């Protein structure tokens, strides 16, 4: 009989308290996160219910320190100010700005789960950090009387509905939707508290976005291996265009079938007249008994026509709506007139929002953005970032810095 491997996530801006007592496991796979944002994986043995924190910190510094460069670059692009230093510490100690508000979101749980196993899912819904929120459970189980009684007696803020089978549950969820956004998950899933707010932020940033999917992780593994887990290091937001081959309802049904326990739809009952934008947001995290596809990217098409535009980061990013005849957009990026580099966006005629541009620039020109003012070169930037991350994490956790960083490469962290 195999002892399962725990699948955990650890917030690196905290004190790793998630590792204090994880139960009867022989090993742990840990997803490192920064303010909820996935960075990469670590693995450690478990002794007396505690994973080896020292081993995990070493892996974070050796393998995933450079993953922190991406949010640093995004912050610089968003502010329009080139960094004066490689300062991971300020990012660790300051929370990202909260979502100021948003539309009503209906979260529907499409469930075949019996009442005795529903509590973790329902408790996670009540812990969501977003409002306004409308919660409904669409029950397709064989335990309907008990499920309805559970909601009535212990979860009165969650509406009850039923469907004749699991295949009909998503359609019933669309019919039950009262909000502008419909989020879907399963009865055996546990949603992260930021799940809805991360998805809503994407919808609000780009009016062409009609579907958002997130990162789905298994709740445990039957063996100490990473096969089947979503890759990362770093996990990046992904943008794609989806063609409506026939009806909007048919396209949405494909979304529901492929995204499983982690998808949000914008106004799912509203007819669509053309292609729309889909986004994979890895910070929208759900734990489920099985892992769904990590993203719902459309089939890749070879770009046919190209367009070029110039953007100066010091002037801020504005939507690009005048490249509708092109499939591929090249951004010539400058900062106060000084060249930074070029970034490419396969937009297939869509309006390119500031968030889409910011993601492309930060992902494709990470070093160039961080080094725009410093002029130190990539290797020095990597070494400085690793050292700054080590200073804050090792100091906070009270480790011997030599033991936590002994295995780090002499020239800085390896490329993730």
SELUM-805105 format. One record per residue (C-alpha): residue in three letters; x, y, z. Coordinates in nm, 3 decimals, decimal comma. Example, Ala and Ser with C-alpha at 12.3 -4.5 7.8 and 13.67 -1.06 7.14 Angstrom:
2
+---------+---------+---------+---------+
! residuo !       X !       Y !       Z !
+---------+---------+---------+---------+
!     ALA !   1,230 !  -0,450 !   0,780 !
!     SER !   1,367 !  -0,106 !   0,714 !
+---------+---------+---------+---------+
% end
This chain:
416
+---------+---------+---------+---------+
! residuo !       X !       Y !       Z !
+---------+---------+---------+---------+
!     UNK !   0,000 !   0,000 !   0,000 !
!     UNK !   0,140 !   0,337 !  -0,101 !
!     UNK !   0,149 !   0,631 !   0,137 !
!     UNK !   0,035 !   0,943 !  -0,051 !
!     UNK !   0,259 !   1,239 !  -0,110 !
!     UNK !   0,119 !   1,566 !   0,019 !
!     UNK !   0,075 !   1,848 !  -0,234 !
!     UNK !   0,109 !   2,177 !  -0,048 !
!     UNK !   0,157 !   2,542 !  -0,126 !
!     UNK !   0,375 !   2,777 !   0,077 !
!     UNK !   0,361 !   3,156 !   0,084 !
!     UNK !   0,724 !   3,271 !   0,073 !
!     UNK !   0,640 !   3,613 !   0,218 !
!     UNK !   0,530 !   3,437 !   0,539 !
!     UNK !   0,701 !   3,205 !   0,786 !
!     UNK !   0,629 !   2,872 !   0,614 !
!     UNK !   0,374 !   2,786 !   0,884 !
!     UNK !   0,190 !   2,572 !   0,627 !
!     UNK !   0,461 !   2,310 !   0,690 !
!     UNK !   0,418 !   2,280 !   1,067 !
!     UNK !   0,206 !   1,964 !   1,076 !
!     UNK !   0,084 !   1,806 !   0,752 !
!     UNK !  -0,015 !   1,465 !   0,882 !
!     UNK !   0,090 !   1,113 !   0,791 !
!     UNK !   0,284 !   1,154 !   0,466 !
!     UNK !   0,627 !   1,028 !   0,367 !
!     UNK !   0,699 !   1,316 !   0,131 !
!     UNK !   0,573 !   1,655 !   0,023 !
!     UNK !   0,560 !   1,841 !  -0,306 !
!     UNK !   0,543 !   2,212 !  -0,236 !
!     UNK !   0,428 !   2,489 !  -0,466 !
!     UNK !   0,611 !   2,809 !  -0,373 !
!     UNK !   0,388 !   3,117 !  -0,400 !
!     UNK !   0,445 !   3,491 !  -0,372 !
!     UNK !   0,133 !   3,673 !  -0,251 !
!     UNK !  -0,065 !   3,384 !  -0,397 !
!     UNK !   0,124 !   3,378 !  -0,727 !
!     UNK !   0,278 !   3,035 !  -0,813 !
!     UNK !   0,656 !   3,038 !  -0,863 !
!     UNK !   0,770 !   2,674 !  -0,888 !
!     UNK !   0,790 !   2,333 !  -0,721 !
!     UNK !   1,000 !   2,193 !  -0,440 !
!     UNK !   1,012 !   1,846 !  -0,284 !
!     UNK !   1,115 !   1,725 !   0,061 !
!     UNK !   1,089 !   1,419 !   0,287 !
!     UNK !   0,850 !   1,435 !   0,582 !
!     UNK !   0,953 !   1,340 !   0,936 !
!     UNK !   0,698 !   1,335 !   1,219 !
!     UNK !   0,455 !   1,531 !   1,007 !
!     UNK !   0,703 !   1,806 !   0,917 !
!     UNK !   0,869 !   1,849 !   0,575 !
!     UNK !   1,238 !   1,940 !   0,573 !
!     UNK !   1,222 !   2,321 !   0,563 !
!     UNK !   1,592 !   2,357 !   0,501 !
!     UNK !   1,576 !   2,142 !   0,188 !
!     UNK !   1,280 !   2,340 !   0,059 !
!     UNK !   1,449 !   2,676 !   0,117 !
!     UNK !   1,758 !   2,555 !  -0,068 !
!     UNK !   1,544 !   2,448 !  -0,364 !
!     UNK !   1,361 !   2,781 !  -0,362 !
!     UNK !   1,688 !   2,974 !  -0,377 !
!     UNK !   1,863 !   2,746 !  -0,626 !
!     UNK !   1,579 !   2,677 !  -0,867 !
!     UNK !   1,312 !   2,944 !  -0,832 !
!     UNK !   1,469 !   3,270 !  -0,714 !
!     UNK !   1,464 !   3,405 !  -1,068 !
!     UNK !   1,088 !   3,341 !  -1,083 !
!     UNK !   1,056 !   3,646 !  -0,855 !
!     UNK !   1,204 !   3,855 !  -1,137 !
!     UNK !   0,882 !   3,834 !  -1,337 !
!     UNK !   0,656 !   4,009 !  -1,080 !
!     UNK !   0,936 !   4,263 !  -1,025 !
!     UNK !   0,941 !   4,333 !  -1,398 !
!     UNK !   0,562 !   4,357 !  -1,410 !
!     UNK !   0,565 !   4,610 !  -1,128 !
!     UNK !   0,826 !   4,819 !  -1,308 !
!     UNK !   0,633 !   4,813 !  -1,636 !
!     UNK !   0,309 !   4,905 !  -1,457 !
!     UNK !   0,467 !   5,197 !  -1,270 !
!     UNK !   0,660 !   5,327 !  -1,572 !
!     UNK !   0,970 !   5,371 !  -1,355 !
!     UNK !   1,285 !   5,161 !  -1,415 !
!     UNK !   1,412 !   4,990 !  -1,097 !
!     UNK !   1,692 !   5,158 !  -0,903 !
!     UNK !   1,781 !   4,825 !  -0,736 !
!     UNK !   1,699 !   4,454 !  -0,746 !
!     UNK !   1,473 !   4,472 !  -0,442 !
!     UNK !   1,283 !   4,152 !  -0,372 !
!     UNK !   1,242 !   4,242 !  -0,006 !
!     UNK !   1,005 !   4,530 !  -0,071 !
!     UNK !   0,786 !   4,301 !  -0,279 !
!     UNK !   0,784 !   4,035 !  -0,005 !
!     UNK !   0,685 !   4,284 !   0,263 !
!     UNK !   0,417 !   4,476 !   0,071 !
!     UNK !   0,088 !   4,318 !  -0,032 !
!     UNK !  -0,032 !   4,381 !  -0,388 !
!     UNK !  -0,319 !   4,630 !  -0,414 !
!     UNK !  -0,659 !   4,483 !  -0,339 !
!     UNK !  -0,927 !   4,470 !  -0,606 !
!     UNK !  -1,132 !   4,788 !  -0,544 !
!     UNK !  -1,461 !   4,626 !  -0,640 !
!     UNK !  -1,624 !   4,433 !  -0,917 !
!     UNK !  -1,938 !   4,275 !  -1,060 !
!     UNK !  -2,159 !   4,021 !  -0,890 !
!     UNK !  -2,004 !   3,676 !  -0,931 !
!     UNK !  -2,206 !   3,356 !  -0,915 !
!     UNK !  -1,996 !   3,059 !  -0,806 !
!     UNK !  -2,162 !   2,730 !  -0,894 !
!     UNK !  -2,044 !   2,397 !  -0,754 !
!     UNK !  -2,130 !   2,122 !  -1,003 !
!     UNK !  -2,133 !   1,829 !  -0,765 !
!     UNK !  -2,164 !   1,454 !  -0,757 !
!     UNK !  -2,010 !   1,451 !  -0,409 !
!     UNK !  -2,211 !   1,303 !  -0,118 !
!     UNK !  -2,299 !   1,528 !   0,173 !
!     UNK !  -2,041 !   1,365 !   0,402 !
!     UNK !  -1,755 !   1,486 !   0,179 !
!     UNK !  -1,878 !   1,833 !   0,082 !
!     UNK !  -1,765 !   2,034 !   0,384 !
!     UNK !  -1,410 !   2,120 !   0,265 !
!     UNK !  -1,544 !   2,261 !  -0,062 !
!     UNK !  -1,823 !   2,460 !   0,101 !
!     UNK !  -1,596 !   2,598 !   0,373 !
!     UNK !  -1,351 !   2,718 !   0,109 !
!     UNK !  -1,631 !   2,905 !  -0,070 !
!     UNK !  -1,718 !   3,091 !   0,248 !
!     UNK !  -1,353 !   3,194 !   0,287 !
!     UNK !  -1,329 !   3,365 !  -0,055 !
!     UNK !  -1,189 !   3,719 !  -0,033 !
!     UNK !  -1,424 !   3,863 !  -0,295 !
!     UNK !  -1,760 !   4,040 !  -0,270 !
!     UNK !  -2,032 !   4,061 !  -0,403 !
!     UNK !  -2,074 !   3,687 !  -0,428 !
!     UNK !  -2,365 !   3,455 !  -0,508 !
!     UNK !  -2,310 !   3,088 !  -0,418 !
!     UNK !  -2,508 !   2,794 !  -0,556 !
!     UNK !  -2,460 !   2,418 !  -0,544 !
!     UNK !  -2,590 !   2,223 !  -0,845 !
!     UNK !  -2,642 !   1,873 !  -0,711 !
!     UNK !  -2,613 !   1,574 !  -0,944 !
!     UNK !  -2,533 !   1,322 !  -0,672 !
!     UNK !  -2,725 !   1,021 !  -0,543 !
!     UNK !  -2,742 !   1,184 !  -0,198 !
!     UNK !  -2,969 !   1,479 !  -0,275 !
!     UNK !  -3,185 !   1,481 !   0,036 !
!     UNK !  -2,879 !   1,485 !   0,262 !
!     UNK !  -2,700 !   1,748 !   0,050 !
!     UNK !  -3,003 !   1,977 !   0,055 !
!     UNK !  -3,037 !   1,931 !   0,433 !
!     UNK !  -2,664 !   2,007 !   0,481 !
!     UNK !  -2,699 !   2,340 !   0,301 !
!     UNK !  -3,022 !   2,430 !   0,475 !
!     UNK !  -2,888 !   2,356 !   0,823 !
!     UNK !  -2,522 !   2,462 !   0,800 !
!     UNK !  -2,468 !   2,671 !   0,484 !
!     UNK !  -2,780 !   2,889 !   0,448 !
!     UNK !  -2,597 !   3,143 !   0,226 !
!     UNK !  -2,544 !   2,877 !  -0,044 !
!     UNK !  -2,842 !   2,815 !  -0,271 !
!     UNK !  -2,942 !   2,460 !  -0,364 !
!     UNK !  -3,031 !   2,343 !  -0,714 !
!     UNK !  -3,028 !   2,004 !  -0,881 !
!     UNK !  -2,952 !   1,855 !  -1,221 !
!     UNK !  -3,050 !   1,515 !  -1,364 !
!     UNK !  -2,684 !   1,419 !  -1,416 !
!     UNK !  -2,328 !   1,549 !  -1,416 !
!     UNK !  -2,343 !   1,632 !  -1,787 !
!     UNK !  -2,641 !   1,862 !  -1,730 !
!     UNK !  -2,494 !   2,034 !  -1,423 !
!     UNK !  -2,295 !   2,304 !  -1,612 !
!     UNK !  -2,601 !   2,397 !  -1,818 !
!     UNK !  -2,806 !   2,418 !  -1,500 !
!     UNK !  -2,533 !   2,637 !  -1,347 !
!     UNK !  -2,560 !   2,878 !  -1,641 !
!     UNK !  -2,936 !   2,893 !  -1,589 !
!     UNK !  -2,883 !   2,966 !  -1,217 !
!     UNK !  -2,630 !   3,243 !  -1,281 !
!     UNK !  -2,736 !   3,579 !  -1,132 !
!     UNK !  -2,406 !   3,761 !  -1,181 !
!     UNK !  -2,206 !   3,900 !  -1,471 !
!     UNK !  -1,942 !   3,633 !  -1,403 !
!     UNK !  -2,003 !   3,262 !  -1,350 !
!     UNK !  -1,730 !   3,066 !  -1,174 !
!     UNK !  -1,751 !   2,686 !  -1,185 !
!     UNK !  -1,589 !   2,425 !  -0,964 !
!     UNK !  -1,661 !   2,072 !  -0,838 !
!     UNK !  -1,784 !   1,933 !  -0,509 !
!     UNK !  -1,454 !   1,755 !  -0,437 !
!     UNK !  -1,251 !   2,072 !  -0,499 !
!     UNK !  -1,111 !   2,329 !  -0,256 !
!     UNK !  -1,081 !   2,680 !  -0,396 !
!     UNK !  -0,808 !   2,923 !  -0,296 !
!     UNK !  -0,938 !   3,229 !  -0,113 !
!     UNK !  -0,811 !   3,452 !  -0,397 !
!     UNK !  -0,966 !   3,236 !  -0,669 !
!     UNK !  -1,253 !   3,465 !  -0,768 !
!     UNK !  -1,071 !   3,798 !  -0,720 !
!     UNK !  -0,783 !   3,688 !  -0,945 !
!     UNK !  -1,022 !   3,592 !  -1,223 !
!     UNK !  -1,233 !   3,906 !  -1,189 !
!     UNK !  -0,920 !   4,123 !  -1,213 !
!     UNK !  -0,854 !   3,978 !  -1,559 !
!     UNK !  -1,212 !   4,036 !  -1,676 !
!     UNK !  -1,198 !   4,397 !  -1,559 !
!     UNK !  -0,865 !   4,458 !  -1,732 !
!     UNK !  -0,979 !   4,354 !  -2,080 !
!     UNK !  -1,336 !   4,373 !  -2,216 !
!     UNK !  -1,259 !   4,111 !  -2,484 !
!     UNK !  -1,189 !   3,841 !  -2,223 !
!     UNK !  -1,482 !   3,600 !  -2,209 !
!     UNK !  -1,329 !   3,300 !  -2,030 !
!     UNK !  -1,060 !   3,260 !  -1,764 !
!     UNK !  -0,921 !   2,931 !  -1,638 !
!     UNK !  -0,687 !   2,881 !  -1,345 !
!     UNK !  -0,431 !   2,638 !  -1,209 !
!     UNK !  -0,571 !   2,309 !  -1,080 !
!     UNK !  -0,363 !   2,095 !  -0,843 !
!     UNK !  -0,430 !   1,748 !  -0,702 !
!     UNK !  -0,497 !   1,729 !  -0,330 !
!     UNK !  -0,240 !   1,447 !  -0,294 !
!     UNK !  -0,040 !   1,201 !  -0,502 !
!     UNK !  -0,022 !   0,824 !  -0,465 !
!     UNK !   0,354 !   0,821 !  -0,513 !
!     UNK !   0,641 !   1,068 !  -0,463 !
!     UNK !   0,658 !   1,190 !  -0,820 !
!     UNK !   0,571 !   1,503 !  -1,016 !
!     UNK !   0,423 !   1,337 !  -1,324 !
!     UNK !   0,096 !   1,500 !  -1,421 !
!     UNK !   0,154 !   1,815 !  -1,219 !
!     UNK !   0,136 !   2,146 !  -1,406 !
!     UNK !   0,478 !   2,280 !  -1,500 !
!     UNK !   0,595 !   2,621 !  -1,396 !
!     UNK !   0,902 !   2,821 !  -1,295 !
!     UNK !   0,766 !   3,071 !  -1,344 !
!     UNK !   0,397 !   3,018 !  -1,396 !
!     UNK !   0,292 !   3,285 !  -1,646 !
!     UNK !  -0,040 !   3,435 !  -1,742 !
!     UNK !  -0,125 !   3,310 !  -2,093 !
!     UNK !  -0,342 !   3,484 !  -2,352 !
!     UNK !  -0,510 !   3,330 !  -2,657 !
!     UNK !  -0,788 !   3,395 !  -2,903 !
!     UNK !  -1,080 !   3,154 !  -2,939 !
!     UNK !  -1,287 !   3,128 !  -3,256 !
!     UNK !  -1,658 !   3,066 !  -3,233 !
!     UNK !  -1,702 !   2,787 !  -3,488 !
!     UNK !  -2,076 !   2,767 !  -3,446 !
!     UNK !  -2,288 !   2,888 !  -3,157 !
!     UNK !  -2,170 !   3,065 !  -2,845 !
!     UNK !  -2,342 !   2,795 !  -2,639 !
!     UNK !  -2,138 !   2,526 !  -2,814 !
!     UNK !  -1,815 !   2,713 !  -2,756 !
!     UNK !  -1,895 !   2,761 !  -2,389 !
!     UNK !  -1,979 !   2,391 !  -2,357 !
!     UNK !  -1,627 !   2,310 !  -2,481 !
!     UNK !  -1,488 !   2,545 !  -2,219 !
!     UNK !  -1,686 !   2,371 !  -1,946 !
!     UNK !  -1,580 !   2,023 !  -2,059 !
!     UNK !  -1,207 !   2,104 !  -2,082 !
!     UNK !  -1,163 !   2,330 !  -1,780 !
!     UNK !  -1,318 !   2,099 !  -1,522 !
!     UNK !  -1,316 !   2,242 !  -1,170 !
!     UNK !  -1,157 !   2,579 !  -1,248 !
!     UNK !  -1,320 !   2,814 !  -1,499 !
!     UNK !  -1,499 !   3,149 !  -1,504 !
!     UNK !  -1,725 !   3,278 !  -1,783 !
!     UNK !  -1,827 !   3,637 !  -1,857 !
!     UNK !  -2,204 !   3,670 !  -1,901 !
!     UNK !  -2,243 !   3,307 !  -2,016 !
!     UNK !  -2,599 !   3,356 !  -2,138 !
!     UNK !  -2,516 !   3,648 !  -2,368 !
!     UNK !  -2,474 !   3,568 !  -2,740 !
!     UNK !  -2,127 !   3,633 !  -2,881 !
!     UNK !  -2,072 !   3,757 !  -3,236 !
!     UNK !  -1,707 !   3,675 !  -3,302 !
!     UNK !  -1,375 !   3,555 !  -3,159 !
!     UNK !  -1,301 !   3,628 !  -2,795 !
!     UNK !  -0,997 !   3,633 !  -2,568 !
!     UNK !  -0,922 !   3,352 !  -2,324 !
!     UNK !  -0,675 !   3,389 !  -2,037 !
!     UNK !  -0,505 !   3,128 !  -1,819 !
!     UNK !  -0,446 !   3,288 !  -1,476 !
!     UNK !  -0,219 !   3,062 !  -1,267 !
!     UNK !  -0,285 !   3,259 !  -0,948 !
!     UNK !  -0,650 !   3,141 !  -0,959 !
!     UNK !  -0,582 !   2,811 !  -0,787 !
!     UNK !  -0,810 !   2,517 !  -0,709 !
!     UNK !  -0,731 !   2,180 !  -0,549 !
!     UNK !  -0,925 !   1,884 !  -0,685 !
!     UNK !  -0,913 !   1,505 !  -0,675 !
!     UNK !  -0,789 !   1,503 !  -1,036 !
!     UNK !  -0,592 !   1,757 !  -1,237 !
!     UNK !  -0,764 !   1,928 !  -1,527 !
!     UNK !  -0,584 !   2,074 !  -1,828 !
!     UNK !  -0,369 !   2,365 !  -1,713 !
!     UNK !  -0,500 !   2,604 !  -1,975 !
!     UNK !  -0,752 !   2,632 !  -2,253 !
!     UNK !  -0,538 !   2,787 !  -2,525 !
!     UNK !  -0,685 !   2,782 !  -2,872 !
!     UNK !  -0,517 !   2,585 !  -3,148 !
!     UNK !  -0,208 !   2,775 !  -3,254 !
!     UNK !  -0,222 !   2,938 !  -3,594 !
!     UNK !   0,080 !   3,055 !  -3,788 !
!     UNK !   0,073 !   3,437 !  -3,801 !
!     UNK !  -0,005 !   3,556 !  -4,153 !
!     UNK !   0,026 !   3,932 !  -4,130 !
!     UNK !   0,239 !   4,145 !  -3,901 !
!     UNK !   0,220 !   4,491 !  -3,751 !
!     UNK !   0,464 !   4,700 !  -3,550 !
!     UNK !   0,393 !   4,956 !  -3,282 !
!     UNK !   0,619 !   5,153 !  -3,051 !
!     UNK !   0,553 !   5,196 !  -2,679 !
!     UNK !   0,747 !   5,402 !  -2,426 !
!     UNK !   0,708 !   5,264 !  -2,076 !
!     UNK !   0,760 !   5,605 !  -1,920 !
!     UNK !   0,441 !   5,726 !  -2,091 !
!     UNK !   0,228 !   5,434 !  -1,972 !
!     UNK !   0,054 !   5,164 !  -2,175 !
!     UNK !  -0,263 !   5,234 !  -2,371 !
!     UNK !  -0,481 !   4,984 !  -2,561 !
!     UNK !  -0,374 !   4,912 !  -2,918 !
!     UNK !  -0,688 !   4,895 !  -3,129 !
!     UNK !  -0,553 !   4,992 !  -3,472 !
!     UNK !  -0,383 !   4,663 !  -3,565 !
!     UNK !  -0,698 !   4,467 !  -3,642 !
!     UNK !  -0,578 !   4,356 !  -3,986 !
!     UNK !  -0,271 !   4,182 !  -3,843 !
!     UNK !  -0,229 !   3,846 !  -3,670 !
!     UNK !   0,101 !   3,921 !  -3,496 !
!     UNK !   0,203 !   4,243 !  -3,326 !
!     UNK !   0,564 !   4,344 !  -3,258 !
!     UNK !   0,614 !   4,601 !  -2,982 !
!     UNK !   0,927 !   4,816 !  -3,003 !
!     UNK !   0,973 !   4,898 !  -2,636 !
!     UNK !   1,160 !   5,205 !  -2,512 !
!     UNK !   1,197 !   5,377 !  -2,176 !
!     UNK !   1,221 !   5,756 !  -2,196 !
!     UNK !   1,345 !   5,711 !  -2,550 !
!     UNK !   1,612 !   5,449 !  -2,468 !
!     UNK !   1,563 !   5,114 !  -2,641 !
!     UNK !   1,464 !   4,821 !  -2,417 !
!     UNK !   1,385 !   4,550 !  -2,676 !
!     UNK !   1,100 !   4,397 !  -2,874 !
!     UNK !   0,807 !   4,185 !  -2,759 !
!     UNK !   0,569 !   3,984 !  -2,977 !
!     UNK !   0,196 !   3,928 !  -2,926 !
!     UNK !  -0,009 !   3,684 !  -3,135 !
!     UNK !  -0,328 !   3,887 !  -3,102 !
!     UNK !  -0,506 !   3,773 !  -3,423 !
!     UNK !  -0,671 !   4,107 !  -3,478 !
!     UNK !  -0,791 !   4,169 !  -3,123 !
!     UNK !  -0,754 !   4,494 !  -2,934 !
!     UNK !  -0,445 !   4,450 !  -2,715 !
!     UNK !  -0,514 !   4,567 !  -2,360 !
!     UNK !  -0,250 !   4,723 !  -2,130 !
!     UNK !  -0,249 !   4,406 !  -1,917 !
!     UNK !  -0,182 !   4,188 !  -2,224 !
!     UNK !   0,102 !   4,420 !  -2,328 !
!     UNK !   0,245 !   4,433 !  -1,977 !
!     UNK !   0,248 !   4,052 !  -1,956 !
!     UNK !   0,423 !   4,018 !  -2,293 !
!     UNK !   0,687 !   4,280 !  -2,211 !
!     UNK !   0,759 !   4,150 !  -1,862 !
!     UNK !   0,776 !   3,785 !  -1,974 !
!     UNK !   0,987 !   3,839 !  -2,287 !
!     UNK !   1,209 !   4,125 !  -2,164 !
!     UNK !   1,247 !   4,042 !  -1,795 !
!     UNK !   1,620 !   4,110 !  -1,771 !
!     UNK !   1,604 !   4,413 !  -1,999 !
!     UNK !   1,333 !   4,573 !  -1,783 !
!     UNK !   1,510 !   4,508 !  -1,452 !
!     UNK !   1,847 !   4,617 !  -1,590 !
!     UNK !   1,728 !   4,924 !  -1,784 !
!     UNK !   1,869 !   5,172 !  -1,532 !
!     UNK !   2,130 !   4,955 !  -1,360 !
!     UNK !   2,329 !   4,832 !  -1,661 !
!     UNK !   2,474 !   4,539 !  -1,467 !
!     UNK !   2,405 !   4,253 !  -1,706 !
!     UNK !   2,197 !   3,940 !  -1,663 !
!     UNK !   2,435 !   3,735 !  -1,446 !
!     UNK !   2,479 !   4,012 !  -1,189 !
!     UNK !   2,103 !   4,077 !  -1,181 !
!     UNK !   2,039 !   3,710 !  -1,112 !
!     UNK !   2,300 !   3,697 !  -0,837 !
!     UNK !   2,168 !   4,013 !  -0,670 !
!     UNK !   1,810 !   3,887 !  -0,681 !
!     UNK !   1,906 !   3,551 !  -0,531 !
!     UNK !   2,110 !   3,718 !  -0,256 !
!     UNK !   1,830 !   3,958 !  -0,165 !
!     UNK !   1,573 !   3,677 !  -0,154 !
!     UNK !   1,806 !   3,464 !   0,061 !
!     UNK !   1,870 !   3,751 !   0,304 !
!     UNK !   1,500 !   3,806 !   0,371 !
!     UNK !   1,382 !   3,443 !   0,382 !
!     UNK !   1,674 !   3,292 !   0,570 !
!     UNK !   1,676 !   3,579 !   0,819 !
!     UNK !   1,304 !   3,554 !   0,880 !
!     UNK !   1,308 !   3,179 !   0,935 !
!     UNK !   1,616 !   3,185 !   1,157 !
!     UNK !   1,822 !   2,940 !   0,951 !
!     UNK !   2,198 !   2,932 !   0,929 !
!     UNK !   2,247 !   3,118 !   0,600 !
!     UNK !   2,540 !   2,892 !   0,508 !
!     UNK !   2,331 !   2,575 !   0,531 !
!     UNK !   2,043 !   2,725 !   0,334 !
!     UNK !   2,255 !   2,859 !   0,050 !
!     UNK !   2,543 !   2,612 !   0,040 !
!     UNK !   2,418 !   2,442 !  -0,274 !
!     UNK !   2,352 !   2,766 !  -0,466 !
!     UNK !   2,561 !   2,809 !  -0,781 !
!     UNK !   2,848 !   3,055 !  -0,742 !
!     UNK !   2,727 !   3,273 !  -1,026 !
!     UNK !   2,372 !   3,303 !  -0,900 !
!     UNK !   2,058 !   3,099 !  -0,947 !
!     UNK !   2,016 !   2,866 !  -1,241 !
!     UNK !   1,768 !   2,955 !  -1,506 !
!     UNK !   1,427 !   2,824 !  -1,407 !
+---------+---------+---------+---------+
% end
